[in-house]
C-alpha cells in the first residue's frame, strides 16, 4: 500500500491518498486538487506531479 499526505506538499489539509500504484495516487490527487483546492487540470503540472511522487510513502496500513 502506498500513501500520500496532501499536507506533505504544503497544503493545510488532511487528505490522504492511498493506492497500490503511483498512478492510482496521482489520479486521486488530481481529483482531490480540482475538487477541494479549486485547482484546474492545467494547474497539475509535471512539477506538482513530481512533488507528489517524491512524497509517496510505503505504508503497511
Ligand atoms: Zn488537499
PDB file of the backbone (N, CA, C, O) and the ligand in Angstrom, with CONECT records:
HET     ZN  A 101       1
ATOM      1  N   UNK A   1       0.842  -1.200   0.000  1.00  0.00           N
ATOM      2  CA  UNK A   1       0.000   0.000   0.000  1.00  0.00           C
ATOM      3  C   UNK A   1       0.877   1.250   0.000  1.00  0.00           C
ATOM      4  O   UNK A   1       1.815   1.378   0.787  1.00  0.00           O
ATOM      5  N   UNK A   2       0.542   2.166  -0.907  1.00  0.00           N
ATOM      6  CA  UNK A   2       1.239   3.451  -0.940  1.00  0.00           C
ATOM      7  C   UNK A   2       0.307   4.536  -0.402  1.00  0.00           C
ATOM      8  O   UNK A   2      -0.915   4.458  -0.524  1.00  0.00           O
ATOM      9  N   UNK A   3       0.915   5.524   0.181  1.00  0.00           N
ATOM     10  CA  UNK A   3       0.156   6.579   0.828  1.00  0.00           C
ATOM     11  C   UNK A   3       0.763   7.935   0.512  1.00  0.00           C
ATOM     12  O   UNK A   3       1.981   8.078   0.407  1.00  0.00           O
ATOM     13  N   UNK A   4      -0.096   8.916   0.365  1.00  0.00           N
ATOM     14  CA  UNK A   4       0.388  10.273   0.157  1.00  0.00           C
ATOM     15  C   UNK A   4      -0.461  11.243   0.978  1.00  0.00           C
ATOM     16  O   UNK A   4      -1.690  11.207   0.938  1.00  0.00           O
ATOM     17  N   UNK A   5       0.222  12.104   1.717  1.00  0.00           N
ATOM     18  CA  UNK A   5      -0.485  13.113   2.507  1.00  0.00           C
ATOM     19  C   UNK A   5      -0.390  14.461   1.816  1.00  0.00           C
ATOM     20  O   UNK A   5       0.689  14.945   1.476  1.00  0.00           O
ATOM     21  N   UNK A   6      -1.563  15.047   1.622  1.00  0.00           N
ATOM     22  CA  UNK A   6      -1.619  16.352   0.970  1.00  0.00           C
ATOM     23  C   UNK A   6      -0.772  17.382   1.716  1.00  0.00           C
ATOM     24  O   UNK A   6      -0.138  18.233   1.092  1.00  0.00           O
ATOM     25  N   UNK A   7      -0.758  17.309   3.026  1.00  0.00           N
ATOM     26  CA  UNK A   7      -0.022  18.335   3.765  1.00  0.00           C
ATOM     27  C   UNK A   7       1.498  18.244   3.564  1.00  0.00           C
ATOM     28  O   UNK A   7       2.220  19.196   3.860  1.00  0.00           O
ATOM     29  N   UNK A   8       1.976  17.114   3.069  1.00  0.00           N
ATOM     30  CA  UNK A   8       3.405  16.984   2.782  1.00  0.00           C
ATOM     31  C   UNK A   8       3.863  17.858   1.615  1.00  0.00           C
ATOM     32  O   UNK A   8       5.057  18.121   1.468  1.00  0.00           O
ATOM     33  N   UNK A   9       2.921  18.307   0.788  1.00  0.00           N
ATOM     34  CA  UNK A   9       3.309  19.237  -0.271  1.00  0.00           C
ATOM     35  C   UNK A   9       2.865  20.661   0.046  1.00  0.00           C
ATOM     36  O   UNK A   9       2.816  21.513  -0.842  1.00  0.00           O
ATOM     37  N   UNK A  10       2.543  20.915   1.311  1.00  0.00           N
ATOM     38  CA  UNK A  10       2.366  22.291   1.748  1.00  0.00           C
ATOM     39  C   UNK A  10       0.945  22.799   1.888  1.00  0.00           C
ATOM     40  O   UNK A  10       0.734  23.984   2.147  1.00  0.00           O
ATOM     41  N   UNK A  11      -0.049  21.905   1.718  1.00  0.00           N
ATOM     42  CA  UNK A  11      -1.422  22.359   1.923  1.00  0.00           C
ATOM     43  C   UNK A  11      -1.855  22.148   3.374  1.00  0.00           C
ATOM     44  O   UNK A  11      -1.418  21.204   4.032  1.00  0.00           O
ATOM     45  N   UNK A  12      -2.716  23.034   3.859  1.00  0.00           N
ATOM     46  CA  UNK A  12      -3.353  22.855   5.163  1.00  0.00           C
ATOM     47  C   UNK A  12      -4.534  21.935   4.957  1.00  0.00           C
ATOM     48  O   UNK A  12      -5.659  22.397   4.762  1.00  0.00           O
ATOM     49  N   UNK A  13      -4.292  20.643   4.999  1.00  0.00           N
ATOM     50  CA  UNK A  13      -5.285  19.717   4.505  1.00  0.00           C
ATOM     51  C   UNK A  13      -5.027  18.329   5.075  1.00  0.00           C
ATOM     52  O   UNK A  13      -3.876  17.912   5.207  1.00  0.00           O
ATOM     53  N   UNK A  14      -6.091  17.617   5.411  1.00  0.00           N
ATOM     54  CA  UNK A  14      -5.937  16.289   5.998  1.00  0.00           C
ATOM     55  C   UNK A  14      -6.128  15.157   4.998  1.00  0.00           C
ATOM     56  O   UNK A  14      -6.196  13.988   5.378  1.00  0.00           O
ATOM     57  N   UNK A  15      -6.213  15.506   3.727  1.00  0.00           N
ATOM     58  CA  UNK A  15      -6.447  14.470   2.721  1.00  0.00           C
ATOM     59  C   UNK A  15      -5.270  13.492   2.649  1.00  0.00           C
ATOM     60  O   UNK A  15      -4.106  13.892   2.630  1.00  0.00           O
ATOM     61  N   UNK A  16      -5.606  12.212   2.610  1.00  0.00           N
ATOM     62  CA  UNK A  16      -4.594  11.177   2.407  1.00  0.00           C
ATOM     63  C   UNK A  16      -5.049  10.298   1.246  1.00  0.00           C
ATOM     64  O   UNK A  16      -6.159   9.767   1.258  1.00  0.00           O
ATOM     65  N   UNK A  17      -4.196  10.151   0.258  1.00  0.00           N
ATOM     66  CA  UNK A  17      -4.497   9.247  -0.863  1.00  0.00           C
ATOM     67  C   UNK A  17      -3.831   7.907  -0.586  1.00  0.00           C
ATOM     68  O   UNK A  17      -2.700   7.845  -0.105  1.00  0.00           O
ATOM     69  N   UNK A  18      -4.546   6.848  -0.897  1.00  0.00           N
ATOM     70  CA  UNK A  18      -3.997   5.502  -0.712  1.00  0.00           C
ATOM     71  C   UNK A  18      -4.206   4.703  -1.987  1.00  0.00           C
ATOM     72  O   UNK A  18      -5.240   4.819  -2.645  1.00  0.00           O
ATOM     73  N   UNK A  19      -3.230   3.904  -2.321  1.00  0.00           N
ATOM     74  CA  UNK A  19      -3.384   3.085  -3.516  1.00  0.00           C
ATOM     75  C   UNK A  19      -2.260   2.085  -3.648  1.00  0.00           C
ATOM     76  O   UNK A  19      -1.315   2.069  -2.860  1.00  0.00           O
ATOM     77  N   UNK A  20      -2.385   1.252  -4.665  1.00  0.00           N
ATOM     78  CA  UNK A  20      -1.363   0.226  -4.883  1.00  0.00           C
ATOM     79  C   UNK A  20      -0.232   0.727  -5.762  1.00  0.00           C
ATOM     80  O   UNK A  20       0.894   0.237  -5.687  1.00  0.00           O
ATOM     81  N   UNK A  21      -0.549   1.719  -6.602  1.00  0.00           N
ATOM     82  CA  UNK A  21       0.465   2.218  -7.529  1.00  0.00           C
ATOM     83  C   UNK A  21       0.542   3.744  -7.458  1.00  0.00           C
ATOM     84  O   UNK A  21      -0.378   4.411  -6.984  1.00  0.00           O
ATOM     85  N   UNK A  22       1.665   4.275  -7.942  1.00  0.00           N
ATOM     86  CA  UNK A  22       1.819   5.736  -8.011  1.00  0.00           C
ATOM     87  C   UNK A  22       0.725   6.357  -8.862  1.00  0.00           C
ATOM     88  O   UNK A  22       0.215   7.432  -8.547  1.00  0.00           O
ATOM     89  N   UNK A  23       0.367   5.667  -9.949  1.00  0.00           N
ATOM     90  CA  UNK A  23      -0.661   6.205 -10.839  1.00  0.00           C
ATOM     91  C   UNK A  23      -2.005   6.356 -10.139  1.00  0.00           C
ATOM     92  O   UNK A  23      -2.724   7.333 -10.349  1.00  0.00           O
ATOM     93  N   UNK A  24      -2.335   5.364  -9.299  1.00  0.00           N
ATOM     94  CA  UNK A  24      -3.591   5.449  -8.533  1.00  0.00           C
ATOM     95  C   UNK A  24      -3.581   6.667  -7.624  1.00  0.00           C
ATOM     96  O   UNK A  24      -4.559   7.411  -7.543  1.00  0.00           O
ATOM     97  N   UNK A  25      -2.453   6.856  -6.940  1.00  0.00           N
ATOM     98  CA  UNK A  25      -2.321   8.001  -6.036  1.00  0.00           C
ATOM     99  C   UNK A  25      -2.435   9.307  -6.817  1.00  0.00           C
ATOM    100  O   UNK A  25      -3.138  10.231  -6.408  1.00  0.00           O
ATOM    101  N   UNK A  26      -1.735   9.366  -7.944  1.00  0.00           N
ATOM    102  CA  UNK A  26      -1.749  10.597  -8.737  1.00  0.00           C
ATOM    103  C   UNK A  26      -3.148  10.932  -9.234  1.00  0.00           C
ATOM    104  O   UNK A  26      -3.538  12.099  -9.257  1.00  0.00           O
ATOM    105  N   UNK A  27      -3.907   9.908  -9.634  1.00  0.00           N
ATOM    106  CA  UNK A  27      -5.243  10.233 -10.136  1.00  0.00           C
ATOM    107  C   UNK A  27      -6.164  10.656  -8.993  1.00  0.00           C
ATOM    108  O   UNK A  27      -7.015  11.528  -9.173  1.00  0.00           O
ATOM    109  N   UNK A  28      -5.997  10.042  -7.816  1.00  0.00           N
ATOM    110  CA  UNK A  28      -6.782  10.511  -6.663  1.00  0.00           C
ATOM    111  C   UNK A  28      -6.425  11.946  -6.302  1.00  0.00           C
ATOM    112  O   UNK A  28      -7.294  12.746  -5.956  1.00  0.00           O
ATOM    113  N   UNK A  29      -5.136  12.263  -6.385  1.00  0.00           N
ATOM    114  CA  UNK A  29      -4.684  13.619  -6.067  1.00  0.00           C
ATOM    115  C   UNK A  29      -5.232  14.630  -7.064  1.00  0.00           C
ATOM    116  O   UNK A  29      -5.593  15.747  -6.692  1.00  0.00           O
ATOM    117  N   UNK A  30      -5.293  14.235  -8.330  1.00  0.00           N
ATOM    118  CA  UNK A  30      -5.817  15.141  -9.350  1.00  0.00           C
ATOM    119  C   UNK A  30      -7.278  15.456  -9.054  1.00  0.00           C
ATOM    120  O   UNK A  30      -7.696  16.610  -9.155  1.00  0.00           O
ATOM    121  N   UNK A  31      -8.049  14.448  -8.693  1.00  0.00           N
ATOM    122  CA  UNK A  31      -9.459  14.655  -8.358  1.00  0.00           C
ATOM    123  C   UNK A  31      -9.574  15.537  -7.112  1.00  0.00           C
ATOM    124  O   UNK A  31     -10.361  16.483  -7.078  1.00  0.00           O
ATOM    125  N   UNK A  32      -8.782  15.215  -6.097  1.00  0.00           N
ATOM    126  CA  UNK A  32      -8.807  15.972  -4.850  1.00  0.00           C
ATOM    127  C   UNK A  32      -8.417  17.433  -5.065  1.00  0.00           C
ATOM    128  O   UNK A  32      -9.069  18.340  -4.548  1.00  0.00           O
ATOM    129  N   UNK A  33      -7.357  17.649  -5.826  1.00  0.00           N
ATOM    130  CA  UNK A  33      -6.864  19.017  -6.038  1.00  0.00           C
ATOM    131  C   UNK A  33      -7.892  19.873  -6.770  1.00  0.00           C
ATOM    132  O   UNK A  33      -8.076  21.047  -6.449  1.00  0.00           O
ATOM    133  N   UNK A  34      -8.563  19.272  -7.760  1.00  0.00           N
ATOM    134  CA  UNK A  34      -9.546  20.055  -8.503  1.00  0.00           C
ATOM    135  C   UNK A  34     -10.804  20.279  -7.671  1.00  0.00           C
ATOM    136  O   UNK A  34     -11.389  21.362  -7.702  1.00  0.00           O
ATOM    137  N   UNK A  35     -11.220  19.250  -6.923  1.00  0.00           N
ATOM    138  CA  UNK A  35     -12.473  19.348  -6.177  1.00  0.00           C
ATOM    139  C   UNK A  35     -12.319  20.161  -4.900  1.00  0.00           C
ATOM    140  O   UNK A  35     -13.163  21.001  -4.590  1.00  0.00           O
ATOM    141  N   UNK A  36     -11.235  19.912  -4.153  1.00  0.00           N
ATOM    142  CA  UNK A  36     -11.110  20.506  -2.819  1.00  0.00           C
ATOM    143  C   UNK A  36     -10.174  21.710  -2.755  1.00  0.00           C
ATOM    144  O   UNK A  36     -10.237  22.491  -1.806  1.00  0.00           O
ATOM    145  N   UNK A  37      -9.315  21.865  -3.746  1.00  0.00           N
ATOM    146  CA  UNK A  37      -8.412  23.008  -3.715  1.00  0.00           C
ATOM    147  C   UNK A  37      -8.689  23.991  -4.854  1.00  0.00           C
ATOM    148  O   UNK A  37      -7.949  24.955  -5.050  1.00  0.00           O
ATOM    149  N   UNK A  38      -9.749  23.737  -5.591  1.00  0.00           N
ATOM    150  CA  UNK A  38     -10.121  24.647  -6.665  1.00  0.00           C
ATOM    151  C   UNK A  38      -9.080  24.763  -7.769  1.00  0.00           C
ATOM    152  O   UNK A  38      -9.040  25.758  -8.493  1.00  0.00           O
ATOM    153  N   UNK A  39      -8.240  23.742  -7.892  1.00  0.00           N
ATOM    154  CA  UNK A  39      -7.224  23.784  -8.938  1.00  0.00           C
ATOM    155  C   UNK A  39      -7.829  23.334 -10.268  1.00  0.00           C
ATOM    156  O   UNK A  39      -8.810  22.592 -10.316  1.00  0.00           O
ATOM    157  N   UNK A  40      -7.209  23.810 -11.334  1.00  0.00           N
ATOM    158  CA  UNK A  40      -7.639  23.396 -12.663  1.00  0.00           C
ATOM    159  C   UNK A  40      -6.722  22.290 -13.157  1.00  0.00           C
ATOM    160  O   UNK A  40      -5.601  22.113 -12.678  1.00  0.00           O
ATOM    161  N   UNK A  41      -7.240  21.548 -14.138  1.00  0.00           N
ATOM    162  CA  UNK A  41      -6.461  20.445 -14.720  1.00  0.00           C
ATOM    163  C   UNK A  41      -5.052  20.939 -15.108  1.00  0.00           C
ATOM    164  O   UNK A  41      -4.066  20.228 -14.912  1.00  0.00           O
ATOM    165  N   UNK A  42      -4.970  22.153 -15.657  1.00  0.00           N
ATOM    166  CA  UNK A  42      -3.666  22.642 -16.121  1.00  0.00           C
ATOM    167  C   UNK A  42      -2.763  23.126 -14.978  1.00  0.00           C
ATOM    168  O   UNK A  42      -1.578  23.391 -15.178  1.00  0.00           O
ATOM    169  N   UNK A  43      -3.349  23.234 -13.769  1.00  0.00           N
ATOM    170  CA  UNK A  43      -2.521  23.577 -12.602  1.00  0.00           C
ATOM    171  C   UNK A  43      -1.731  22.369 -12.106  1.00  0.00           C
ATOM    172  O   UNK A  43      -0.753  22.505 -11.370  1.00  0.00           O
ATOM    173  N   UNK A  44      -2.170  21.201 -12.519  1.00  0.00           N
ATOM    174  CA  UNK A  44      -1.491  19.985 -12.091  1.00  0.00           C
ATOM    175  C   UNK A  44      -0.365  19.703 -13.073  1.00  0.00           C
ATOM    176  O   UNK A  44      -0.496  18.938 -14.027  1.00  0.00           O
ATOM    177  N   UNK A  45       0.736  20.359 -12.787  1.00  0.00           N
ATOM    178  CA  UNK A  45       1.876  20.341 -13.696  1.00  0.00           C
ATOM    179  C   UNK A  45       2.761  19.129 -13.416  1.00  0.00           C
ATOM    180  O   UNK A  45       2.589  18.432 -12.416  1.00  0.00           O
ATOM    181  N   UNK A  46       3.704  18.897 -14.315  1.00  0.00           N
ATOM    182  CA  UNK A  46       4.677  17.830 -14.083  1.00  0.00           C
ATOM    183  C   UNK A  46       5.465  18.083 -12.806  1.00  0.00           C
ATOM    184  O   UNK A  46       5.853  17.149 -12.105  1.00  0.00           O
ATOM    185  N   UNK A  47       5.698  19.370 -12.513  1.00  0.00           N
ATOM    186  CA  UNK A  47       6.425  19.722 -11.301  1.00  0.00           C
ATOM    187  C   UNK A  47       5.651  19.278 -10.062  1.00  0.00           C
ATOM    188  O   UNK A  47       6.218  18.701  -9.134  1.00  0.00           O
ATOM    189  N   UNK A  48       4.337  19.558 -10.062  1.00  0.00           N
ATOM    190  CA  UNK A  48       3.500  19.160  -8.933  1.00  0.00           C
ATOM    191  C   UNK A  48       3.424  17.637  -8.834  1.00  0.00           C
ATOM    192  O   UNK A  48       3.502  17.064  -7.748  1.00  0.00           O
ATOM    193  N   UNK A  49       3.271  17.002  -9.984  1.00  0.00           N
ATOM    194  CA  UNK A  49       3.269  15.533 -10.011  1.00  0.00           C
ATOM    195  C   UNK A  49       4.558  14.969  -9.415  1.00  0.00           C
ATOM    196  O   UNK A  49       4.534  13.994  -8.665  1.00  0.00           O
ATOM    197  N   UNK A  50       5.685  15.597  -9.760  1.00  0.00           N
ATOM    198  CA  UNK A  50       6.984  15.168  -9.235  1.00  0.00           C
ATOM    199  C   UNK A  50       7.040  15.317  -7.729  1.00  0.00           C
ATOM    200  O   UNK A  50       7.553  14.448  -7.025  1.00  0.00           O
ATOM    201  N   UNK A  51       6.499  16.443  -7.234  1.00  0.00           N
ATOM    202  CA  UNK A  51       6.441  16.694  -5.789  1.00  0.00           C
ATOM    203  C   UNK A  51       5.621  15.616  -5.098  1.00  0.00           C
ATOM    204  O   UNK A  51       6.004  15.091  -4.053  1.00  0.00           O
ATOM    205  N   UNK A  52       4.484  15.299  -5.707  1.00  0.00           N
ATOM    206  CA  UNK A  52       3.613  14.283  -5.128  1.00  0.00           C
ATOM    207  C   UNK A  52       4.353  12.938  -5.080  1.00  0.00           C
ATOM    208  O   UNK A  52       4.376  12.265  -4.050  1.00  0.00           O
ATOM    209  N   UNK A  53       4.958  12.564  -6.216  1.00  0.00           N
ATOM    210  CA  UNK A  53       5.696  11.292  -6.267  1.00  0.00           C
ATOM    211  C   UNK A  53       6.784  11.225  -5.217  1.00  0.00           C
ATOM    212  O   UNK A  53       7.000  10.180  -4.604  1.00  0.00           O
ATOM    213  N   UNK A  54       7.478  12.351  -5.005  1.00  0.00           N
ATOM    214  CA  UNK A  54       8.561  12.378  -4.028  1.00  0.00           C
ATOM    215  C   UNK A  54       8.044  12.197  -2.612  1.00  0.00           C
ATOM    216  O   UNK A  54       8.809  11.852  -1.711  1.00  0.00           O
ATOM    217  N   UNK A  55       6.754  12.425  -2.405  1.00  0.00           N
ATOM    218  CA  UNK A  55       6.180  12.330  -1.060  1.00  0.00           C
ATOM    219  C   UNK A  55       5.258  11.130  -0.880  1.00  0.00           C
ATOM    220  O   UNK A  55       4.543  11.033   0.117  1.00  0.00           O
ATOM    221  N   UNK A  56       5.277  10.222  -1.843  1.00  0.00           N
ATOM    222  CA  UNK A  56       4.528   8.969  -1.674  1.00  0.00           C
ATOM    223  C   UNK A  56       5.360   8.023  -0.818  1.00  0.00           C
ATOM    224  O   UNK A  56       6.532   7.774  -1.101  1.00  0.00           O
ATOM    225  N   UNK A  57       4.748   7.512   0.211  1.00  0.00           N
ATOM    226  CA  UNK A  57       5.453   6.605   1.122  1.00  0.00           C
ATOM    227  C   UNK A  57       4.784   5.245   1.141  1.00  0.00           C
ATOM    228  O   UNK A  57       3.572   5.120   0.962  1.00  0.00           O
ATOM    229  N   UNK A  58       5.601   4.237   1.363  1.00  0.00           N
ATOM    230  CA  UNK A  58       5.048   2.904   1.574  1.00  0.00           C
ATOM    231  C   UNK A  58       4.431   2.833   2.958  1.00  0.00           C
ATOM    232  O   UNK A  58       4.965   3.379   3.924  1.00  0.00           O
ATOM    233  N   UNK A  59       3.315   2.160   3.037  1.00  0.00           N
ATOM    234  CA  UNK A  59       2.633   2.048   4.313  1.00  0.00           C
ATOM    235  C   UNK A  59       2.093   0.637   4.480  1.00  0.00           C
ATOM    236  O   UNK A  59       1.671   0.002   3.514  1.00  0.00           O
ATOM    237  N   UNK A  60       2.111   0.162   5.698  1.00  0.00           N
ATOM    238  CA  UNK A  60       1.568  -1.168   5.959  1.00  0.00           C
ATOM    239  C   UNK A  60       0.077  -1.122   6.216  1.00  0.00           C
ATOM    240  O   UNK A  60      -0.591  -2.155   6.236  1.00  0.00           O
ATOM    241  N   UNK A  61      -0.443   0.076   6.411  1.00  0.00           N
ATOM    242  CA  UNK A  61      -1.850   0.195   6.799  1.00  0.00           C
ATOM    243  C   UNK A  61      -2.712   0.702   5.657  1.00  0.00           C
ATOM    244  O   UNK A  61      -3.922   0.859   5.819  1.00  0.00           O
TER     245      UNK A  61
HETATM  246 ZN    ZN A 101      -5.559  18.675  -0.032  1.00  0.00          ZN
END
